[in-house]
Amino acid sequence: MKLFSAAQIRQWDQYTIQNEPIAPIALMERAAMRCCNWIDLTMPAPQKYTVFCGPGNNGGDGLAIARLLILKKNTVQVFILGGAGKNSADFLTNLERLQALTSRIELLEKETDFPVISSADIIIDALFGNGLNRSLSSLQAALVDHINRCGNPVIAIDMPSGLFADKSSKDNVIVNATHTLTLQVMKPAFLLPENAAYTGNVHVIDIGLHRQYYNDTAAGFEIVEQGTIHSFIHPRKKFSHKGTYGNAALVAGSHGMMGAAVLGAKACMRSGAGKLTCYIPNCGYTILQSTVPEAMCVTDINENHHTSLMLRTEYDAYAIGPGMGQHNTGAAVLEALLDKKPRRLVIDADGLNLLSADQRLYLKIPAHAILTPHPKEFERLFGTAKNDFERLELALQKAKALQVYIVIKGNYSFIATPGGKGYFNPTGNPGMATAGSGDALTGILLGLIAQYNNAEQAVLTGVYLHGLAGDIAAKQQTEEAMTAGDIIECIPAAFARIKTGVYFT
């Protein structure tokens, strides 16, 4: 799904009006009807609603929704915020239609006008939608605070008021929505941690905007779709052999952290790599051979950690970092691997920490390498960002400058590409915030890049597959009880869902 800016969505509205064609007021009515249908299905009549409307088209949506809810035998009280700007023409048309049906419409011009809201009421926020581009005035902010203090369920139409669609809203006063009914497509703001407290459960309401605009218009951000991942996974050839599917090498582990190497190795094999060699300190030999018998092992001369890169064979793909520790000799191992100029490389965990400690090595990172930092590791690598939107832009800048893929791990993991495109991954859940989950991702990515010629397809598939396996594991084990091992055990089921086109529910 493409994630359009606020300006692009306004253009999409106009494109639909001109090319469907449809009158603006009729498009607003269609949007209101589809929102009202969701409300009626989720909260069947009769209910009591308090609807807050701003002066623009978001307020016009709210007025139309209020009228439709009244026609469905709900009790509705409408409040219009005064002094917020000039009323749009469609707002005024919907106001006239509503006035023909009810007199329960009041104007809020000062704080003393704010109503006492019954605890039984459901609030509908239609103050400011996708087009908001500046912080709220004192009266507007006071009304939002009033709504939030009530503690009632809140349904936000398109956007929780006060939240910007495509730039940071830090320090804004924002409605705390229980549900957000966003029109046509998701908004970038909904996918970032800094806004998690405001959006509640987000529901995309298809209002029938013209498909041709969507098809023809480029977006800087996209949400990865399962159909796309399905197209990347091809049936195995009948006469293939293990050499067909790549020879991978994993540089991982140290005394006390051999579990990271085990998890990475298991995930790599589950992801379809033909062969895997683990380069580990000597203390991990028995552990790896007994827990991942499918993998071969090469050991460093040191008992507890890596001191040099003693891999004599050339491999199709490499990964470095999980459980390595940050010993001084580890940096030399990382540099030796970078000097080999591997065509396919994943750097994670301690590999990233060693890299950030010696920025001289940045210029040695091969093109199309995959870096998988969590937010703190990203900060150590590339510096701090004032907000989540700035972090996205920084990731895109660094990915383009270094010609690498950067995966910022978390809910809706963000993938910055060398070409300047950003992808949000929709799979995954809070149960994956557990030790070893990142090691599993490293193994999955290693297994896939050993097989794929296209790094972008490999990284999108790997992050999606990892999250989907986590979603299946959470269904089986609960988010609280699942472990990284459960994620790995669910990789086969995740592959099956993607290959058969069965969407996760």
C-alpha positions in Angstrom: 0.0 0.0 0.0 1.4 3.4 -1.0 1.6 6.0 1.7 0.7 9.4 0.2 1.5 12.8 1.7 -1.3 15.1 2.8 -0.9 17.1 -0.4 -1.1 14.0 -2.6 -4.3 12.9 -0.9 -5.8 16.3 -1.6 -4.8 15.9 -5.2 -6.3 12.4 -5.2 -9.6 13.9 -4.1 -9.5 16.4 -6.9 -8.5 13.7 -9.4 -11.5 11.6 -8.4 -13.9 14.6 -8.6 -12.7 15.4 -12.1 -12.2 11.9 -13.5 -15.0 9.7 -12.0 -16.6 12.3 -12.3 -18.4 13.1 -9.0 -19.4 16.3 -7.3 -17.4 17.2 -4.2 -20.5 17.0 -1.9 -21.3 13.6 -3.3 -17.8 12.3 -2.6 -18.1 13.7 1.0 -21.5 11.9 1.3 -19.9 8.6 0.1 -17.1 8.9 2.7 -19.6 9.7 5.4 -21.8 6.7 4.5 -18.9 4.3 4.6 -17.7 5.6 7.9 -21.3 5.4 9.3 -21.6 1.8 8.1 -18.4 0.9 10.1 -19.8 2.7 13.1 -23.2 1.0 12.8 -21.6 -2.5 12.4 -19.2 -2.0 15.3 -21.6 -0.1 17.7 -25.2 -1.0 16.6 -27.9 1.5 17.2 -29.3 2.9 19.4 -26.2 4.8 20.8 -25.6 8.3 22.1 -23.0 10.3 20.1 -21.4 13.6 20.7 -19.9 14.9 17.4 -17.3 17.7 17.4 -16.8 19.4 14.0 -14.2 21.8 12.7 -14.9 24.3 9.9 -13.4 22.4 7.0 -14.1 19.3 5.1 -13.3 17.1 8.0 -16.0 18.9 9.9 -18.3 18.5 6.8 -17.7 14.7 7.1 -18.7 14.9 10.8 -21.9 16.8 10.0 -22.8 14.2 7.3 -22.0 11.3 9.7 -24.1 12.9 12.4 -27.1 13.1 10.0 -26.7 9.5 9.0 -26.5 8.4 12.6 -29.7 10.2 13.4 -31.4 8.5 10.5 -30.3 5.2 12.0 -32.2 6.1 15.3 -29.2 7.1 17.3 -29.2 10.1 19.7 -26.7 12.7 18.4 -25.5 16.0 19.8 -23.3 18.2 17.5 -20.8 20.9 18.5 -19.2 23.1 16.0 -15.9 24.8 16.9 -16.0 28.5 16.2 -13.2 30.8 15.3 -11.3 28.0 13.6 -11.4 29.4 10.1 -13.7 29.9 7.1 -16.3 27.2 6.6 -15.9 25.2 3.4 -18.8 25.1 0.9 -19.4 21.4 1.5 -19.4 22.0 5.3 -22.2 24.6 4.9 -24.2 22.3 2.6 -24.0 19.5 5.2 -24.9 21.9 8.0 -28.1 22.9 6.2 -29.0 19.3 5.7 -28.4 18.5 9.4 -30.4 21.6 10.5 -33.3 20.3 8.6 -33.2 17.1 10.7 -32.3 18.3 14.2 -31.8 21.4 16.3 -29.2 19.8 18.6 -26.3 21.8 17.1 -24.3 24.2 19.2 -21.4 26.6 18.5 -18.4 26.6 20.8 -16.7 30.0 20.8 -15.0 30.0 24.2 -13.9 27.4 26.8 -17.0 28.1 29.0 -19.1 26.8 26.1 -17.5 23.3 26.3 -20.2 20.7 27.2 -20.4 18.2 30.0 -20.3 14.9 28.2 -22.2 11.9 29.6 -20.1 8.9 30.3 -22.5 6.9 28.1 -21.7 9.0 25.0 -19.4 8.0 22.2 -17.4 10.9 20.9 -16.8 11.5 17.2 -13.8 13.7 16.5 -14.2 15.5 13.1 -12.3 18.7 14.1 -9.3 18.5 11.8 -8.3 15.8 9.4 -5.6 15.0 7.0 -5.1 18.6 5.9 -3.9 20.0 9.3 -0.4 21.6 8.9 0.1 23.7 12.0 -0.3 23.3 15.7 -3.7 24.0 17.3 -4.7 27.4 18.6 -5.3 27.8 22.4 -9.1 27.3 22.0 -8.7 24.3 19.7 -6.1 22.8 22.1 -8.3 23.4 25.1 -11.2 21.5 23.3 -8.9 18.6 22.6 -7.8 18.5 26.2 -11.4 18.6 27.2 -12.2 15.6 25.0 -9.3 13.7 26.3 -10.2 14.4 30.0 -13.7 13.0 29.5 -12.3 9.4 29.1 -15.1 8.4 26.7 -14.5 6.2 23.7 -13.5 8.4 20.7 -13.8 7.7 17.0 -11.5 10.0 15.0 -12.5 10.6 11.4 -9.5 10.3 9.1 -6.9 11.6 11.7 -7.0 12.2 15.4 -7.2 16.0 15.6 -3.9 17.7 16.2 -1.9 14.9 14.5 0.0 15.7 11.3 -0.2 13.1 8.5 3.4 13.3 7.2 5.5 15.2 9.7 6.3 15.1 13.3 3.6 16.0 15.8 5.9 16.1 18.8 4.6 18.6 21.4 1.2 18.9 19.7 -2.0 18.6 21.7 -3.7 15.6 20.0 -7.0 13.7 20.5 -6.5 10.3 22.1 -8.6 8.2 19.8 -10.0 4.7 20.6 -10.6 4.1 16.9 -9.3 6.0 13.9 -11.3 5.7 10.6 -8.8 6.8 8.1 -10.0 7.4 4.6 -8.7 5.3 1.7 -5.1 4.6 2.8 -3.0 4.5 5.9 -1.1 7.7 6.8 2.7 7.6 7.6 2.1 9.1 11.1 0.2 6.0 12.1 3.3 3.8 11.7 5.6 5.6 14.1 6.2 5.0 17.8 5.8 8.6 18.8 2.2 8.6 17.7 1.2 5.3 19.2 -0.7 6.9 22.1 -3.1 8.8 19.9 -4.4 6.6 17.0 -6.0 3.6 18.9 -7.1 0.9 16.5 -6.7 2.2 12.9 -9.3 1.1 10.3 -8.8 2.0 6.6 -12.2 3.0 5.1 -12.3 2.7 1.3 -14.2 5.7 0.0 -13.8 4.9 -3.6 -11.1 7.3 -4.7 -10.1 6.9 -8.3 -7.7 3.9 -8.7 -5.9 5.4 -11.7 -4.3 8.1 -9.5 -3.1 5.5 -7.1 -1.6 3.4 -9.9 0.1 6.4 -11.6 1.4 8.3 -8.6 4.7 7.5 -6.9 5.0 7.6 -3.1 8.1 7.9 -1.0 6.8 5.3 1.5 5.0 2.1 1.1 3.6 -0.7 3.3 4.8 -4.1 2.1 2.0 -6.2 0.9 1.7 -10.0 1.1 0.9 -10.2 -2.6 4.3 -8.6 -3.3 6.1 -11.1 -1.2 4.2 -13.9 -2.7 5.5 -12.8 -6.1 9.1 -13.0 -4.9 9.0 -16.7 -3.8 9.3 -19.1 -6.7 8.8 -22.9 -6.8 12.1 -24.8 -6.5 13.3 -26.4 -9.6 12.8 -30.2 -10.0 16.5 -31.0 -10.6 18.1 -28.5 -8.2 20.6 -29.5 -5.4 21.9 -27.8 -2.3 24.4 -25.8 -4.3 21.5 -24.2 -6.1 20.3 -22.5 -3.0 23.5 -20.8 -1.8 26.5 -21.4 0.4 26.2 -19.1 3.4 28.6 -18.2 6.2 27.6 -16.9 9.7 30.2 -15.2 11.9 28.7 -15.3 15.3 28.9 -16.2 19.0 31.3 -15.9 21.9 31.6 -17.4 25.4 28.2 -16.9 27.1 26.4 -15.9 23.9 26.5 -19.0 21.7 22.7 -19.0 21.8 22.7 -16.1 19.3 24.8 -18.2 16.9 22.5 -21.2 17.3 19.4 -19.1 16.7 20.9 -17.4 13.6 22.0 -20.8 12.2 18.6 -22.4 12.7 16.8 -19.5 11.1 19.2 -19.6 8.2 18.5 -23.2 7.5 14.8 -22.8 7.9 14.9 -20.0 5.3 16.1 -22.3 2.6 19.9 -21.9 2.4 21.5 -24.8 0.6 24.6 -24.9 2.9 25.7 -23.0 6.0 29.1 -22.7 7.7 29.3 -21.1 11.2 32.5 -19.4 12.1 32.6 -19.4 15.9 35.1 -19.4 18.8 36.3 -22.8 19.9 34.0 -22.9 22.9 30.9 -23.1 20.7 32.0 -26.1 18.6 30.1 -28.8 20.6 27.1 -26.5 21.1 26.6 -25.8 17.4 27.3 -29.3 16.2 24.7 -30.7 18.6 22.0 -28.1 18.2 22.3 -27.4 14.5 23.6 -30.6 12.9 22.8 -29.3 9.4 25.4 -26.6 9.7 29.2 -27.0 9.3 31.5 -25.3 11.8 34.9 -23.6 11.5 36.4 -22.5 14.8 38.7 -19.6 15.7 41.9 -20.5 17.4 40.7 -18.5 20.5 38.5 -20.4 23.0 36.1 -17.6 23.9 35.9 -15.0 21.0 36.9 -14.3 17.5 40.5 -13.1 16.8 40.9 -13.4 13.1 38.9 -14.4 10.0 40.0 -18.0 9.2 37.4 -18.8 6.5 39.2 -20.2 3.5 36.2 -20.9 1.3 34.4 -18.2 -0.6 30.7 -18.1 0.2 27.7 -16.7 -1.7 26.5 -14.7 1.4 27.8 -13.7 4.8 26.3 -12.5 8.0 28.3 -11.1 11.0 27.5 -10.0 14.5 25.0 -12.0 16.6 26.6 -12.8 20.0 30.1 -11.8 18.9 30.8 -9.5 21.8 32.8 -6.3 21.4 36.3 -7.5 22.0 39.1 -5.5 20.4 39.9 -8.3 18.0 36.4 -8.4 16.7 36.9 -5.2 14.8 39.8 -6.8 12.9 37.5 -9.7 12.0 34.8 -7.3 10.8 37.4 -5.4 8.7 38.8 -8.6 7.3 35.3 -9.6 6.1 34.7 -6.2 4.6 38.0 -6.3 2.8 36.8 -9.5 1.1 34.1 -7.3 -0.6 31.3 -9.8 -0.3 28.5 -9.4 -2.8 25.9 -10.3 -0.2 26.3 -9.3 3.5 24.2 -8.8 6.6 25.6 -6.9 9.5 23.7 -7.1 12.8 24.1 -6.7 16.6 27.7 -6.6 17.7 28.8 -6.3 14.1 27.0 -2.9 14.1 28.4 -1.9 17.4 32.0 -2.7 16.2 31.2 -0.7 13.0 29.9 2.3 14.9 33.1 2.4 17.0 35.3 2.8 13.8 33.6 4.9 11.2 36.6 4.5 9.0 35.0 1.1 8.1 31.8 2.7 6.7 33.5 3.3 3.4 34.4 -0.4 3.2 30.8 -1.6 3.4 29.9 -3.3 0.1 27.0 -2.0 -2.0 23.7 -3.7 -1.2 24.8 -4.9 2.2 22.0 -5.1 4.8 22.3 -3.4 8.2 19.7 -4.3 10.8 19.9 -1.9 13.8 17.4 -1.4 16.5 16.8 2.3 17.2 19.7 2.6 19.7 22.1 0.9 17.4 20.9 3.2 14.6 21.7 6.2 16.8 25.2 4.9 17.5 25.7 4.4 13.8 24.3 7.5 12.3 23.5 10.0 15.1 20.5 11.2 17.0 17.2 12.4 15.4 14.8 14.8 17.0 11.8 12.7 16.1 10.7 9.6 14.3 10.1 11.4 11.0 13.6 12.8 11.1 15.0 9.3 11.8 13.3 8.0 8.7 14.8 10.8 6.6 18.2 10.1 8.1 17.9 6.4 7.3 17.0 7.2 3.7 20.0 9.6 3.4 22.5 7.1 4.8 21.1 4.2 2.8 21.5 6.2 -0.4 24.9 7.6 0.5 26.3 4.1 1.5 24.2 2.2 -1.1 23.0 -0.2 1.5 19.7 -1.4 3.0 19.0 -0.2 6.5 16.3 -2.1 8.5 15.3 -0.2 11.7 13.8 -3.0 13.7 10.6 -2.5 15.7 6.8 -2.4 15.2 6.4 -1.6 11.5 10.1 -2.1 10.9 11.3 0.5 8.4 13.4 -0.5 5.4 15.4 2.3 3.8 16.7 1.4 0.3 19.7 2.6 -1.7 17.3 4.0 -4.3 15.7 6.3 -1.7 12.4 4.4 -1.2 11.2 3.6 2.3 9.1 0.5 3.2 7.2 -0.2 6.4 6.7 -3.9 7.3 3.2 -4.7 8.5 3.9 -8.1 10.1 5.0 -8.7 13.7 3.8 -8.1 17.2 5.0 -7.1 20.7 5.7 -10.7 21.6 8.8 -10.4 19.3 10.4 -8.0 21.8 12.3 -10.9 23.3 15.9 -12.0 23.4 17.1 -13.6 20.2 14.4 -12.2 17.9 17.0 -10.1 16.1 19.3 -13.1 15.7 16.5 -15.0 14.0 16.0 -12.1 11.6 19.7 -12.2 10.8 19.6 -15.9 10.0 16.5 -15.5 7.8 18.1 -12.7 5.8 21.3 -14.7 5.4 19.4 -17.7 4.2 17.5 -15.6 1.7 20.3 -13.5 0.3 22.3 -16.7 -0.2 19.5 -17.7 -2.7 18.3 -14.4 -4.1 20.1 -12.4 -6.7 17.9 -9.4 -5.9 18.9 -7.9 -2.5 15.8 -5.7 -2.3 13.5 -8.7 -2.7 15.5 -10.6 -0.2 15.3 -7.9 2.5 11.6 -7.2 2.0 10.8 -10.9 2.1 13.0 -11.6 5.1 11.6 -8.9 7.3 8.0 -9.8 6.3 8.6 -13.5 6.8 10.2 -12.9 10.2 7.2 -10.9 11.4 4.7 -13.3 10.0 6.4 -16.2 11.7 6.2 -14.1 14.9 2.4 -13.5 14.4 1.9 -17.3 14.0 4.0 -18.0 17.1 2.0 -15.4 19.1 -1.3 -17.2 18.1 0.1 -20.5 19.3 2.1 -19.4 22.4 0.7 -15.9 23.3 2.7 -12.8 23.0 3.9 -13.0 26.6 5.2 -16.6 26.4 6.7 -16.8 22.9 10.4 -17.0 22.4 12.8 -16.5 19.5 12.9 -20.2 19.1 9.1 -20.2 18.6 9.6 -17.7 15.8 12.0 -20.0 14.0 9.8 -23.0 14.5 7.0 -21.0 12.7 9.0 -20.1 9.6 7.6 -23.1 7.7 4.0 -22.1 8.4 4.8 -18.5 7.4 6.3 -19.7 4.1 3.2 -21.8 3.5 0.9 -18.8 4.1 2.9 -16.6 1.7 3.2 -19.3 -1.0 -0.5 -20.2 -0.9 -1.6 -16.6 -0.7 -3.5 -17.2 2.5 -3.6 -14.0 4.5 -3.0 -14.1 8.2 -6.1 -13.6 10.4 
